[in-house]
Amino acid sequence: MPTVLRFGGLRAAIYPNDHRPAHVHVMGNGHEAVFNLKGIDGTVAVRENYGFSQRELWSIERTLVQNFAPLIAAWEVIHGTEN
């Protein structure tokens, strides 16, 4: 499971054998959340949450939005482009 981003003691990873739509798993402090990476406008949406507070989710979402382009690029390297 390649780590594609580290921030604030957390890591975002993309599973090589995972499914579409494009998304990242964010893990740390014994918690995990899955965020869908939507559209070319940099939209990010939490899909699943296992333990993060709402405040933590908002902070994670902001960081993922700020890093949207490299996250999509990493997804495409691992899974190819969506056609």
Biopython code that builds the backbone (N, CA, C, O; Angstrom):
import numpy as np
from Bio.PDB.StructureBuilder import StructureBuilder

atoms = [
    (1, "MET", "N", (0.852, -1.165, 0.000)),
    (1, "MET", "CA", (0.000, 0.000, 0.000)),
    (1, "MET", "C", (0.899, 1.230, 0.000)),
    (1, "MET", "O", (1.414, 1.625, 1.046)),
    (2, "PRO", "N", (1.088, 1.832, -1.164)),
    (2, "PRO", "CA", (1.967, 2.998, -1.251)),
    (2, "PRO", "C", (1.427, 4.222, -0.504)),
    (2, "PRO", "O", (0.282, 4.631, -0.692)),
    (3, "THR", "N", (2.273, 4.784, 0.335)),
    (3, "THR", "CA", (1.946, 6.060, 0.973)),
    (3, "THR", "C", (2.205, 7.156, -0.039)),
    (3, "THR", "O", (3.302, 7.258, -0.589)),
    (4, "VAL", "N", (1.194, 7.977, -0.285)),
    (4, "VAL", "CA", (1.318, 9.030, -1.294)),
    (4, "VAL", "C", (1.416, 10.419, -0.682)),
    (4, "VAL", "O", (1.724, 11.383, -1.383)),
    (5, "LEU", "N", (1.153, 10.536, 0.636)),
    (5, "LEU", "CA", (1.232, 11.835, 1.303)),
    (5, "LEU", "C", (1.334, 11.603, 2.811)),
    (5, "LEU", "O", (0.639, 10.755, 3.371)),
    (6, "ARG", "N", (2.205, 12.365, 3.449)),
    (6, "ARG", "CA", (2.304, 12.364, 4.921)),
    (6, "ARG", "C", (2.065, 13.782, 5.406)),
    (6, "ARG", "O", (2.587, 14.739, 4.835)),
    (7, "PHE", "N", (1.265, 13.915, 6.476)),
    (7, "PHE", "CA", (0.975, 15.241, 7.028)),
    (7, "PHE", "C", (0.428, 15.082, 8.436)),
    (7, "PHE", "O", (-0.361, 14.174, 8.698)),
    (8, "GLY", "N", (0.837, 15.947, 9.332)),
    (8, "GLY", "CA", (0.309, 15.998, 10.688)),
    (8, "GLY", "C", (0.265, 14.668, 11.420)),
    (8, "GLY", "O", (-0.680, 14.409, 12.166)),
    (9, "GLY", "N", (1.259, 13.824, 11.224)),
    (9, "GLY", "CA", (1.281, 12.519, 11.873)),
    (9, "GLY", "C", (0.386, 11.490, 11.203)),
    (9, "GLY", "O", (0.217, 10.387, 11.722)),
    (10, "LEU", "N", (-0.187, 11.833, 10.059)),
    (10, "LEU", "CA", (-1.069, 10.931, 9.320)),
    (10, "LEU", "C", (-0.413, 10.559, 8.002)),
    (10, "LEU", "O", (0.550, 11.191, 7.570)),
    (11, "ARG", "N", (-0.951, 9.522, 7.369)),
    (11, "ARG", "CA", (-0.489, 9.185, 6.034)),
    (11, "ARG", "C", (-1.677, 8.848, 5.153)),
    (11, "ARG", "O", (-2.654, 8.246, 5.599)),
    (12, "ALA", "N", (-1.576, 9.244, 3.899)),
    (12, "ALA", "CA", (-2.587, 8.920, 2.901)),
    (12, "ALA", "C", (-1.998, 7.858, 1.990)),
    (12, "ALA", "O", (-0.872, 7.994, 1.512)),
    (13, "ALA", "N", (-2.760, 6.805, 1.754)),
    (13, "ALA", "CA", (-2.277, 5.686, 0.953)),
    (13, "ALA", "C", (-3.311, 5.299, -0.093)),
    (13, "ALA", "O", (-4.508, 5.545, 0.058)),
    (14, "ILE", "N", (-2.811, 4.691, -1.152)),
    (14, "ILE", "CA", (-3.662, 4.148, -2.213)),
    (14, "ILE", "C", (-3.320, 2.671, -2.343)),
    (14, "ILE", "O", (-2.163, 2.313, -2.563)),
    (15, "TYR", "N", (-4.319, 1.820, -2.208)),
    (15, "TYR", "CA", (-4.110, 0.382, -2.352)),
    (15, "TYR", "C", (-3.984, 0.033, -3.832)),
    (15, "TYR", "O", (-4.827, 0.450, -4.626)),
    (16, "PRO", "N", (-2.957, -0.719, -4.226)),
    (16, "PRO", "CA", (-2.777, -1.061, -5.636)),
    (16, "PRO", "C", (-3.916, -1.903, -6.221)),
    (16, "PRO", "O", (-4.208, -1.796, -7.412)),
    (17, "ASN", "N", (-4.547, -2.719, -5.418)),
    (17, "ASN", "CA", (-5.603, -3.606, -5.927)),
    (17, "ASN", "C", (-6.994, -3.070, -5.592)),
    (17, "ASN", "O", (-7.952, -3.838, -5.513)),
    (18, "ASP", "N", (-7.108, -1.769, -5.398)),
    (18, "ASP", "CA", (-8.373, -1.167, -4.969)),
    (18, "ASP", "C", (-9.256, -0.841, -6.169)),
    (18, "ASP", "O", (-8.840, -1.006, -7.315)),
    (19, "HIS", "N", (-10.446, -0.389, -5.907)),
    (19, "HIS", "CA", (-11.484, -0.140, -6.901)),
    (19, "HIS", "C", (-11.654, 1.351, -7.154)),
    (19, "HIS", "O", (-11.169, 2.180, -6.384)),
    (20, "ARG", "N", (-12.331, 1.677, -8.216)),
    (20, "ARG", "CA", (-12.726, 3.048, -8.508)),
    (20, "ARG", "C", (-13.987, 3.366, -7.713)),
    (20, "ARG", "O", (-14.687, 2.437, -7.311)),
    (21, "PRO", "N", (-14.303, 4.609, -7.472)),
    (21, "PRO", "CA", (-13.663, 5.819, -7.959)),
    (21, "PRO", "C", (-12.353, 6.095, -7.224)),
    (21, "PRO", "O", (-12.048, 5.475, -6.205)),
    (22, "ALA", "N", (-11.588, 7.042, -7.768)),
    (22, "ALA", "CA", (-10.312, 7.414, -7.161)),
    (22, "ALA", "C", (-10.537, 7.844, -5.713)),
    (22, "ALA", "O", (-11.442, 8.626, -5.422)),
    (23, "HIS", "N", (-9.707, 7.328, -4.811)),
    (23, "HIS", "CA", (-9.837, 7.658, -3.395)),
    (23, "HIS", "C", (-8.534, 7.361, -2.664)),
    (23, "HIS", "O", (-7.667, 6.654, -3.178)),
    (24, "VAL", "N", (-8.407, 7.910, -1.462)),
    (24, "VAL", "CA", (-7.253, 7.640, -0.608)),
    (24, "VAL", "C", (-7.742, 7.188, 0.759)),
    (24, "VAL", "O", (-8.826, 7.558, 1.210)),
    (25, "HIS", "N", (-6.919, 6.385, 1.400)),
    (25, "HIS", "CA", (-7.136, 5.951, 2.780)),
    (25, "HIS", "C", (-6.204, 6.787, 3.642)),
    (25, "HIS", "O", (-4.995, 6.802, 3.411)),
    (26, "VAL", "N", (-6.751, 7.484, 4.635)),
    (26, "VAL", "CA", (-5.943, 8.297, 5.540)),
    (26, "VAL", "C", (-5.926, 7.590, 6.889)),
    (26, "VAL", "O", (-6.974, 7.281, 7.455)),
    (27, "MET", "N", (-4.710, 7.337, 7.401)),
    (27, "MET", "CA", (-4.542, 6.568, 8.629)),
    (27, "MET", "C", (-3.611, 7.264, 9.606)),
    (27, "MET", "O", (-2.667, 7.953, 9.221)),
    (28, "GLY", "N", (-3.906, 7.063, 10.872)),
    (28, "GLY", "CA", (-3.039, 7.569, 11.921)),
    (28, "GLY", "C", (-3.760, 7.612, 13.248)),
    (28, "GLY", "O", (-4.987, 7.701, 13.289)),
    (29, "ASN", "N", (-3.015, 7.550, 14.322)),
    (29, "ASN", "CA", (-3.565, 7.608, 15.676)),
    (29, "ASN", "C", (-4.628, 6.536, 15.911)),
    (29, "ASN", "O", (-5.556, 6.739, 16.694)),
    (30, "GLY", "N", (-4.491, 5.396, 15.233)),
    (30, "GLY", "CA", (-5.444, 4.305, 15.396)),
    (30, "GLY", "C", (-6.759, 4.503, 14.666)),
    (30, "GLY", "O", (-7.708, 3.752, 14.889)),
    (31, "HIS", "N", (-6.829, 5.506, 13.792)),
    (31, "HIS", "CA", (-8.053, 5.802, 13.039)),
    (31, "HIS", "C", (-7.788, 5.651, 11.545)),
    (31, "HIS", "O", (-6.643, 5.634, 11.093)),
    (32, "GLU", "N", (-8.878, 5.543, 10.797)),
    (32, "GLU", "CA", (-8.776, 5.511, 9.334)),
    (32, "GLU", "C", (-10.020, 6.149, 8.738)),
    (32, "GLU", "O", (-11.121, 6.012, 9.273)),
    (33, "ALA", "N", (-9.833, 6.843, 7.632)),
    (33, "ALA", "CA", (-10.948, 7.404, 6.873)),
    (33, "ALA", "C", (-10.626, 7.257, 5.396)),
    (33, "ALA", "O", (-9.463, 7.246, 4.994)),
    (34, "VAL", "N", (-11.677, 7.144, 4.595)),
    (34, "VAL", "CA", (-11.528, 7.038, 3.149)),
    (34, "VAL", "C", (-12.158, 8.287, 2.532)),
    (34, "VAL", "O", (-13.287, 8.656, 2.857)),
    (35, "PHE", "N", (-11.409, 8.924, 1.640)),
    (35, "PHE", "CA", (-11.876, 10.137, 0.973)),
    (35, "PHE", "C", (-11.885, 9.912, -0.528)),
    (35, "PHE", "O", (-10.866, 9.537, -1.107)),
    (36, "ASN", "N", (-13.035, 10.139, -1.166)),
    (36, "ASN", "CA", (-13.118, 10.098, -2.623)),
    (36, "ASN", "C", (-12.481, 11.358, -3.182)),
    (36, "ASN", "O", (-12.639, 12.449, -2.633)),
    (37, "LEU", "N", (-11.764, 11.192, -4.274)),
    (37, "LEU", "CA", (-11.155, 12.305, -5.006)),
    (37, "LEU", "C", (-12.024, 12.518, -6.232)),
    (37, "LEU", "O", (-12.002, 11.710, -7.161)),
    (38, "LYS", "N", (-12.784, 13.596, -6.239)),
    (38, "LYS", "CA", (-13.784, 13.810, -7.286)),
    (38, "LYS", "C", (-13.377, 14.910, -8.239)),
    (38, "LYS", "O", (-12.854, 15.943, -7.821)),
    (39, "GLY", "N", (-13.612, 14.694, -9.501)),
    (39, "GLY", "CA", (-13.550, 15.731, -10.515)),
    (39, "GLY", "C", (-12.255, 16.495, -10.636)),
    (39, "GLY", "O", (-11.357, 16.372, -9.803)),
    (40, "ILE", "N", (-12.175, 17.282, -11.681)),
    (40, "ILE", "CA", (-10.969, 18.067, -11.948)),
    (40, "ILE", "C", (-10.924, 19.337, -11.104)),
    (40, "ILE", "O", (-9.907, 20.031, -11.086)),
    (41, "ASP", "N", (-12.012, 19.649, -10.405)),
    (41, "ASP", "CA", (-12.059, 20.867, -9.600)),
    (41, "ASP", "C", (-11.442, 20.695, -8.220)),
    (41, "ASP", "O", (-11.417, 21.645, -7.437)),
    (42, "GLY", "N", (-10.944, 19.502, -7.905)),
    (42, "GLY", "CA", (-10.290, 19.282, -6.629)),
    (42, "GLY", "C", (-11.224, 18.989, -5.485)),
    (42, "GLY", "O", (-10.863, 19.196, -4.326)),
    (43, "THR", "N", (-12.414, 18.514, -5.779)),
    (43, "THR", "CA", (-13.371, 18.187, -4.732)),
    (43, "THR", "C", (-12.955, 16.893, -4.036)),
    (43, "THR", "O", (-12.558, 15.923, -4.680)),
    (44, "VAL", "N", (-13.054, 16.901, -2.719)),
    (44, "VAL", "CA", (-12.735, 15.740, -1.888)),
    (44, "VAL", "C", (-13.924, 15.509, -0.961)),
    (44, "VAL", "O", (-14.480, 16.461, -0.413)),
    (45, "ALA", "N", (-14.314, 14.243, -0.783)),
    (45, "ALA", "CA", (-15.459, 13.948, 0.085)),
    (45, "ALA", "C", (-15.175, 12.706, 0.921)),
    (45, "ALA", "O", (-14.727, 11.681, 0.407)),
    (46, "VAL", "N", (-15.443, 12.818, 2.217)),
    (46, "VAL", "CA", (-15.260, 11.664, 3.085)),
    (46, "VAL", "C", (-16.316, 10.613, 2.735)),
    (46, "VAL", "O", (-17.499, 10.927, 2.604)),
    (47, "ARG", "N", (-15.875, 9.371, 2.587)),
    (47, "ARG", "CA", (-16.768, 8.264, 2.262)),
    (47, "ARG", "C", (-16.979, 7.354, 3.465)),
    (47, "ARG", "O", (-18.086, 6.873, 3.707)),
    (48, "GLU", "N", (-15.908, 7.124, 4.215)),
    (48, "GLU", "CA", (-15.971, 6.272, 5.395)),
    (48, "GLU", "C", (-15.088, 6.879, 6.475)),
    (48, "GLU", "O", (-14.063, 7.491, 6.174)),
    (49, "ASN", "N", (-15.484, 6.712, 7.727)),
    (49, "ASN", "CA", (-14.698, 7.232, 8.838)),
    (49, "ASN", "C", (-14.725, 6.237, 9.983)),
    (49, "ASN", "O", (-15.790, 5.787, 10.405)),
    (50, "TYR", "N", (-13.559, 5.901, 10.475)),
    (50, "TYR", "CA", (-13.419, 4.985, 11.597)),
    (50, "TYR", "C", (-12.573, 5.649, 12.684)),
    (50, "TYR", "O", (-11.400, 5.322, 12.860)),
    (51, "GLY", "N", (-13.191, 6.588, 13.411)),
    (51, "GLY", "CA", (-12.552, 7.124, 14.594)),
    (51, "GLY", "C", (-12.137, 8.577, 14.592)),
    (51, "GLY", "O", (-11.926, 9.139, 15.667)),
    (52, "PHE", "N", (-12.008, 9.217, 13.444)),
    (52, "PHE", "CA", (-11.629, 10.622, 13.432)),
    (52, "PHE", "C", (-12.810, 11.487, 13.863)),
    (52, "PHE", "O", (-13.961, 11.179, 13.554)),
    (53, "SER", "N", (-12.513, 12.577, 14.581)),
    (53, "SER", "CA", (-13.563, 13.533, 14.943)),
    (53, "SER", "C", (-13.924, 14.372, 13.719)),
    (53, "SER", "O", (-13.188, 14.386, 12.732)),
    (54, "GLN", "N", (-15.041, 15.061, 13.783)),
    (54, "GLN", "CA", (-15.449, 15.921, 12.672)),
    (54, "GLN", "C", (-14.402, 17.000, 12.419)),
    (54, "GLN", "O", (-14.106, 17.320, 11.268)),
    (55, "ARG", "N", (-13.855, 17.550, 13.462)),
    (55, "ARG", "CA", (-12.816, 18.575, 13.319)),
    (55, "ARG", "C", (-11.593, 18.007, 12.587)),
    (55, "ARG", "O", (-11.029, 18.667, 11.715)),
    (56, "GLU", "N", (-11.187, 16.787, 12.943)),
    (56, "GLU", "CA", (-10.056, 16.146, 12.273)),
    (56, "GLU", "C", (-10.376, 15.890, 10.799)),
    (56, "GLU", "O", (-9.523, 16.087, 9.934)),
    (57, "LEU", "N", (-11.598, 15.453, 10.517)),
    (57, "LEU", "CA", (-11.997, 15.197, 9.130)),
    (57, "LEU", "C", (-11.916, 16.469, 8.292)),
    (57, "LEU", "O", (-11.429, 16.434, 7.162)),
    (58, "TRP", "N", (-12.388, 17.589, 8.833)),
    (58, "TRP", "CA", (-12.317, 18.861, 8.109)),
    (58, "TRP", "C", (-10.872, 19.239, 7.821)),
    (58, "TRP", "O", (-10.551, 19.698, 6.725)),
    (59, "SER", "N", (-10.002, 19.045, 8.807)),
    (59, "SER", "CA", (-8.587, 19.369, 8.634)),
    (59, "SER", "C", (-7.951, 18.467, 7.575)),
    (59, "SER", "O", (-7.201, 18.939, 6.720)),
    (60, "ILE", "N", (-8.248, 17.188, 7.635)),
    (60, "ILE", "CA", (-7.727, 16.245, 6.641)),
    (60, "ILE", "C", (-8.225, 16.634, 5.256)),
    (60, "ILE", "O", (-7.453, 16.666, 4.297)),
    (61, "GLU", "N", (-9.508, 16.927, 5.155)),
    (61, "GLU", "CA", (-10.090, 17.300, 3.863)),
    (61, "GLU", "C", (-9.385, 18.519, 3.269)),
    (61, "GLU", "O", (-9.080, 18.536, 2.077)),
    (62, "ARG", "N", (-9.125, 19.537, 4.088)),
    (62, "ARG", "CA", (-8.418, 20.726, 3.607)),
    (62, "ARG", "C", (-7.038, 20.358, 3.049)),
    (62, "ARG", "O", (-6.635, 20.849, 1.995)),
    (63, "THR", "N", (-6.327, 19.496, 3.762)),
    (63, "THR", "CA", (-4.993, 19.086, 3.308)),
    (63, "THR", "C", (-5.084, 18.303, 2.001)),
    (63, "THR", "O", (-4.260, 18.493, 1.106)),
    (64, "LEU", "N", (-6.075, 17.429, 1.885)),
    (64, "LEU", "CA", (-6.225, 16.650, 0.654)),
    (64, "LEU", "C", (-6.579, 17.557, -0.526)),
    (64, "LEU", "O", (-6.082, 17.358, -1.634)),
    (65, "VAL", "N", (-7.432, 18.545, -0.289)),
    (65, "VAL", "CA", (-7.776, 19.495, -1.356)),
    (65, "VAL", "C", (-6.526, 20.246, -1.810)),
    (65, "VAL", "O", (-6.321, 20.447, -3.007)),
    (66, "GLN", "N", (-5.694, 20.659, -0.858)),
    (66, "GLN", "CA", (-4.466, 21.384, -1.188)),
    (66, "GLN", "C", (-3.485, 20.518, -1.978)),
    (66, "GLN", "O", (-2.629, 21.038, -2.692)),
    (67, "ASN", "N", (-3.612, 19.204, -1.849)),
    (67, "ASN", "CA", (-2.708, 18.265, -2.520)),
    (67, "ASN", "C", (-3.427, 17.434, -3.579)),
    (67, "ASN", "O", (-2.969, 16.350, -3.940)),
    (68, "PHE", "N", (-4.557, 17.944, -4.074)),
    (68, "PHE", "CA", (-5.408, 17.176, -4.976)),
    (68, "PHE", "C", (-4.664, 16.703, -6.225)),
    (68, "PHE", "O", (-4.732, 15.523, -6.569)),
    (69, "ALA", "N", (-3.966, 17.592, -6.900)),
    (69, "ALA", "CA", (-3.293, 17.233, -8.154)),
    (69, "ALA", "C", (-2.293, 16.093, -7.970)),
    (69, "ALA", "O", (-2.330, 15.136, -8.744)),
    (70, "PRO", "N", (-1.397, 16.153, -6.974)),
    (70, "PRO", "CA", (-0.472, 15.025, -6.819)),
    (70, "PRO", "C", (-1.175, 13.732, -6.384)),
    (70, "PRO", "O", (-0.712, 12.639, -6.710)),
    (71, "LEU", "N", (-2.283, 13.850, -5.655)),
    (71, "LEU", "CA", (-3.013, 12.643, -5.256)),
    (71, "LEU", "C", (-3.652, 11.970, -6.471)),
    (71, "LEU", "O", (-3.570, 10.750, -6.621)),
    (72, "ILE", "N", (-4.285, 12.758, -7.334)),
    (72, "ILE", "CA", (-4.867, 12.206, -8.563)),
    (72, "ILE", "C", (-3.769, 11.612, -9.437)),
    (72, "ILE", "O", (-3.948, 10.539, -10.014)),
    (73, "ALA", "N", (-2.645, 12.295, -9.538)),
    (73, "ALA", "CA", (-1.521, 11.787, -10.337)),
    (73, "ALA", "C", (-1.048, 10.442, -9.788)),
    (73, "ALA", "O", (-0.759, 9.526, -10.558)),
    (74, "ALA", "N", (-0.967, 10.320, -8.460)),
    (74, "ALA", "CA", (-0.553, 9.050, -7.852)),
    (74, "ALA", "C", (-1.569, 7.952, -8.145)),
    (74, "ALA", "O", (-1.194, 6.820, -8.451)),
    (75, "TRP", "N", (-2.880, 8.292, -8.050)),
    (75, "TRP", "CA", (-3.917, 7.307, -8.369)),
    (75, "TRP", "C", (-3.752, 6.816, -9.815)),
    (75, "TRP", "O", (-3.838, 5.618, -10.084)),
    (76, "GLU", "N", (-3.516, 7.745, -10.730)),
    (76, "GLU", "CA", (-3.398, 7.389, -12.144)),
    (76, "GLU", "C", (-2.153, 6.557, -12.426)),
    (76, "GLU", "O", (-2.183, 5.690, -13.299)),
    (77, "VAL", "N", (-1.066, 6.800, -11.710)),
    (77, "VAL", "CA", (0.131, 5.966, -11.859)),
    (77, "VAL", "C", (-0.181, 4.537, -11.424)),
    (77, "VAL", "O", (0.234, 3.580, -12.078)),
    (78, "ILE", "N", (-0.908, 4.397, -10.328)),
    (78, "ILE", "CA", (-1.212, 3.061, -9.771)),
    (78, "ILE", "C", (-2.333, 2.372, -10.540)),
    (78, "ILE", "O", (-2.256, 1.171, -10.795)),
    (79, "HIS", "N", (-3.385, 3.121, -10.918)),
    (79, "HIS", "CA", (-4.607, 2.512, -11.482)),
    (79, "HIS", "C", (-4.904, 2.906, -12.932)),
    (79, "HIS", "O", (-5.800, 2.327, -13.544)),
    (80, "GLY", "N", (-4.199, 3.846, -13.478)),
    (80, "GLY", "CA", (-4.511, 4.337, -14.812)),
    (80, "GLY", "C", (-5.578, 5.422, -14.741)),
    (80, "GLY", "O", (-6.166, 5.658, -13.686)),
    (81, "THR", "N", (-5.819, 6.070, -15.853)),
    (81, "THR", "CA", (-6.802, 7.140, -15.889)),
    (81, "THR", "C", (-8.197, 6.562, -16.022)),
    (81, "THR", "O", (-8.387, 5.462, -16.542)),
    (82, "GLU", "N", (-9.175, 7.328, -15.541)),
    (82, "GLU", "CA", (-10.581, 6.922, -15.682)),
    (82, "GLU", "C", (-11.069, 7.378, -17.034)),
    (82, "GLU", "O", (-10.960, 8.556, -17.375)),
    (83, "ASN", "N", (-11.601, 6.466, -17.797)),
    (83, "ASN", "CA", (-12.128, 6.808, -19.135)),
    (83, "ASN", "C", (-13.612, 6.566, -19.175)),
    (83, "ASN", "O", (-14.246, 6.791, -20.206)),
]
sb = StructureBuilder()
sb.init_structure("model")
sb.init_model(0)
sb.init_chain("A")
sb.init_seg("    ")
for serial, (resi, resn, name, xyz) in enumerate(atoms, 1):
    if name == "N":
        sb.init_residue(resn, " ", resi, " ")
    sb.init_atom(name, np.array(xyz, "f"), 0.0, 1.0, " ", f" {name:<3s}", serial, name[0])
structure = sb.get_structure()
